[in-house]
C-alpha cells in the first residue's frame, strides 16, 4: 500500500504553564518528514488490496507526550491515531462521493483521470489531486505525461480504458510513441542468452574460413545479440548432434538474411580447416549437412524448412494472446499494422483476458514481433498460403507465399529477393509455427478480413447490401441499444446470415463474405455468434423491434414485416428499405429478391482499404445498374471502413 497526504492542517493544544516553541518545531518537522511514510504501516491492517481510496477530509485527534525522547516513537503514536481516523472515515462514509471515492486499482484511477481529461471534466473532480501538477497542460500533454509516470501499470491502464470505452478516443488524441513498449522489446534474448556464444562463435568461424561473408565479417557481439533476439530455444549441450544442428541453423540464418552467400564446391573443400577446434560438434553430421544443403543450389528441398521451435514460455504466451484477442476482439488498424496504437490494443486485450501476463516484459516483446509478422501477412501476395506455411513451420513456403511464387521457383538466389528484414520476420513466425499462426488467425489474418486475399464465396452477393447498412447507420443504432452487448458486428453478421441462407456457413464457420459484411472483425463461427444473444431478454428484443419499426417509418414504409424473430424482422426490414429503389420490384416477395439479386456466388478480393466483388452476370443486373446499386459503396469510419467495388461480367 502507498499513501499520499496532499494537505495536513495541524492545530496543537499544548498543556503546560508556558509555550513550548521547541516542541512545536519538533512536531512540524515530524509532520513534514514522517507522516506520509508512517501512515502506510498504520493502515496495513486496513485490507484494501488493490483498491484506491481518495479521501477528501479526515478529522483526527491524538495525544502525544513531548517528553518522549525518541522521534520514531512519537511519530508512530501520531501516525497510529491518524491511520485509525482514516480507516474509520472510509468505513463510515455514506458513499455519495462527496468525501470518499473508491477505484478498483491504481490503473482504474489513472484510467478515470485520462477519461475525464478527454471529456474536459477532470479538473471539476476534487479527487484528482494526485495529478494537480499537470493542471494547466493540454489534455494531450497531461495524458502522455501520466502514461509515462505510470508506465509500470500500462497494460492494466489500457484494459481499464477499454472497459470505459475510452481507449480509442485516447489513441486518437495522443502521440502513441509514448506507449513505446518495454525496453526489453529491443531483444528477445533470454537471461541465459550467453549460452549461445560458443555456438554463434562456431558458426561465425565456419563462415569465415569458408569465405562466405558478402562484406566484412559482422561484429561478434552484434551477431550474438541479433541471433539471441530470435528467441530460439538452446540445444541440449550433452547432445553433439543437437549442437551441430544449432550451428547449422545459425549459418543458414546468415545466408537467409543476406550476410553470407551460398558456398560453392571450392568453398566446401576448406571444410577440414573450418573443423579445427570444433571436435565438440558431430563433425560428420556438420560436413554432411553443409554438403546436402548447398551442393545443389536450385533444389528448394535442401533449404532449411523448419527452424527451432518456440520455448515453452513463448508458446504459453502466444496461446494466451490468441485467447485474449479472440475474447476481446480488438479492432486493429491494418493500414499501419506495426503502429503503437495496435500494440496498445493488443496489450489491453491481454491484460483484460489474461492478467497474469499483462506486466510480463515478454508479453510486450511478443506483441511487437507478432505485429511485425502481421504486417507481412497483409503485404503478402497469398496471405492464406503464408499462414498455412507459418503453422507448418515452413519458411520456404512462407517466403514463396509472400512473393507469390510457386515452391519450384524458390531457389536460394530467388529467396534473397525477399528483403532480409522480411525474411527474418517470417523466419521468426515459422519458428513459433502453430502458436503464431493461431495469433495471426485471431488478429484476422485467416479470413477475408485480411488484406490482399482472394476467395470464392457462394454468397458474395450479400455484399451488395452493405449499402443499406451504411444508409440506415445500423451499426450505430445497434451500439446505442447495446444490441447485443458483444458489439454491433454481431448484429451485422446475423443479418448477413439471414440474407445468405443455408450457404452462409459451412461446418459452423461463417462465410468470409458474410464476415466482411460485418466489418471483418466479428465472430467466425455460428456458435460464437449465437452465444452473443443468449443474455438478451424480451425487453431488449422488444425495444429493438420498436427501433426497427421506427426506421421503416422514417423511410416511408409501414412496419408490416411478419417475422416473429426480431433478427429475422431486422433482416427483412432492411431488405425492404434496399429494394424500394429497384424499380418494378419494390413489391416483390422477400424470397424472390434474395434468390434473384443477393444469393449469388462471386470472387472477392479484400485489401486494407477496399473490397472488390466480381459477380457473374444475371438477367436482372440491368435493374441493379439503373438503380445505382453497382456503383462503389464508399466507406465510413468504424466497422464498415472499406470501399466496396463491384464488377459484373463473365468470370474466368
Residue, then its C-alpha position, 0 to 999 in steps of 0.5 A: x500500500x502507498x499513501x499520499x497526504x496532499x494537505x495536513x492542517x495541524x492545530x496543537x493544544x499544548x498543556x503546560x504553564x508556558x509555550x513550548x516553541x521547541x516542541x512545536x518545531x519538533x512536531x512540524x518537522x515530524x509532520x513534514x518528514x514522517x507522516x506520509x511514510x508512517x501512515x502506510x504501516x498504520x493502515x496495513x491492517x486496513x485490507x484494501x488490496x488493490x483498491x484506491x481510496x481518495x479521501x477528501x477530509x479526515x478529522x483526527x485527534x491524538x495525544x502525544x507526550x513531548x517528553x518522549x525522547x525518541x522521534x520514531x516513537x512519537x511519530x508512530x503514536x501520531x501516525x497510529x491515531x491518524x491511520x485509525x481516523x482514516x480507516x474509520x472515515x472510509x468505513x463510515x462514509x455514506x458513499x455519495x462521493x462527496x468525501x470518499x471515492x473508491x477505484x478498483x486499482x491504481x490503473x482504474x484511477x489513472x484510467x478515470x483521470x485520462x477519461x475525464x481529461x478527454x471529456x474536459x471534466x477532470x479538473x471539476x473532480x476534487x479527487x484528482x489531486x494526485x495529478x494537480x501538477x499537470x493542471x494547466x497542460x493540454x489534455x494531450x500533454x497531461x495524458x502522455x505525461x501520466x502514461x509515462x509516470x505510470x508506465x509500470x501499470x500500462x497494460x492494466x491502464x489500457x484494459x481499464x480504458x477499454x472497459x470505459x470505452x475510452x481507449x480509442x478516443x485516447x489513441x486518437x488524441x495522443x502521440x502513441x510513441x509514448x506507449x513505446x513498449x518495454x525496453x526489453x522489446x529491443x531483444x528477445x534474448x533470454x537471461x541465459x542468452x550467453x549460452x549461445x556464444x560458443x555456438x554463434x562463435x562456431x558458426x561465425x568461424x565456419x563462415x569465415x574460413x569458408x569465405x562466405x561473408x558478402x562484406x566484412x565479417x559482422x561484429x561478434x557481439x552484434x551477431x550474438x545479440x541479433x541471433x539471441x533476439x530470435x528467441x530460439x530455444x538452446x540445444x541440449x549441450x550433452x547432445x553433439x548432434x543437437x549442437x551441430x544442428x544449432x550451428x547449422x541453423x545459425x549459418x543458414x540464418x546468415x545466408x537467409x538474411x543476406x550476410x553470407x552467400x551460398x558456398x560453392x564446391x571450392x568453398x566446401x573443400x576448406x571444410x577440414x580447416x573450418x573443423x579445427x577446434x570444433x571436435x565438440x560438434x558431430x563433425x560428420x553430421x556438420x560436413x554432411x549437412x553443409x554438403x546436402x544443403x548447398x551442393x545443389x543450389x536450385x533444389x528448394x528441398x535442401x533449404x532449411x524448412x523448419x527452424x527451432x521451435x518456440x520455448x515453452x514460455x513463448x508458446x504459453x504466451x502466444x496461446x494466451x494472446x490468441x485467447x485474449x484477442x479472440x475474447x476481446x476482439x480488438x479492432x486493429x488498424x491494418x493500414x499501419x499494422x506495426x503502429x503503437x496504437x495496435x500494440x496498445x490494443x493488443x496489450x489491453x486485450x491481454x491484460x483484460x483476458x489474461x492478467x497474469x501476463x499483462x506486466x510480463x516484459x515478454x508479453x510486450x516483446x511478443x506483441x511487437x514481433x507478432x505485429x511485425x509478422x502481421x504486417x507481412x501477412x497483409x503485404x503478402x501476395x497469398x496471405x492464406x498460403x503464408x499462414x498455412x506455411x507459418x503453422x507448418x513451420x515452413x519458411x520456404x513456403x512462407x517466403x514463396x507465399x509472400x512473393x507469390x511464387x510457386x515452391x519450384x521457383x524458390x531457389x536460394x538466389x530467388x529467396x534473397x529477393x525477399x528483403x532480409x528484414x522480411x525474411x527474418x520476420x517470417x523466419x521468426x513466425x515459422x519458428x513459433x509455427x502453430x502458436x503464431x499462426x493461431x495469433x495471426x488467425x485471431x488478429x484476422x489474418x485467416x479470413x477475408x478480413x485480411x488484406x490482399x486475399x482472394x476467395x470464392x464465396x457462394x454468397x458474395x452477393x450479400x455484399x451488395x447490401x452493405x449499402x443499406x447498412x451504411x444508409x440506415x447507420x445500423x451499426x450505430x443504432x445497434x451500439x446505442x441499444x447495446x444490441x447485443x452487448x458483444x458489439x454491433x458486428x454481431x448484429x451485422x453478421x446475423x443479418x448477413x446470415x439471414x440474407x445468405x441462407x443455408x450457404x452462409x456457413x459451412x461446418x459452423x464457420x461463417x462465410x468470409x463474405x458474410x464476415x466482411x459484411x460485418x466489418x471483418x472483425x466479428x465472430x467466425x463461427x455460428x456458435x460464437x455468434x449465437x452465444x452473443x444473444x443468449x443474455x438478451x431478454x424480451x425487453x431488449x428484443x422488444x425495444x429493438x423491434x420498436x427501433x426497427x419499426x421506427x426506421x421503416x417509418x422514417x423511410x416511408x414504409x409501414x412496419x408490416x414485416x411478419x417475422x416473429x424473430x426480431x433478427x429475422x424482422x431486422x433482416x427483412x426490414x432492411x431488405x425492404x428499405x434496399x429494394x424500394x429503389x429497384x424499380x418494378x420490384x419494390x413489391x416483390x416477395x422477400x424470397x424472390x429478391x434474395x434468390x434473384x439479386x443477393x444469393x449469388x456466388x462471386x470472387x472477392x478480393x479484400x485489401x486494407x482499404x477496399x473490397x472488390x466483388x466480381x459477380x457473374x452476370x444475371x438477367x436482372x443486373x440491368x435493374x441493379x445498374x439503373x438503380x445505382x446499386x453497382x456503383x462503389x459503396x464508399x466507406x465510413x469510419x468504424x466497422x464498415x471502413x472499406x470501399x466496396x467495388x463491384x464488377x459484373x461480367x463473365x468470370x474466368 
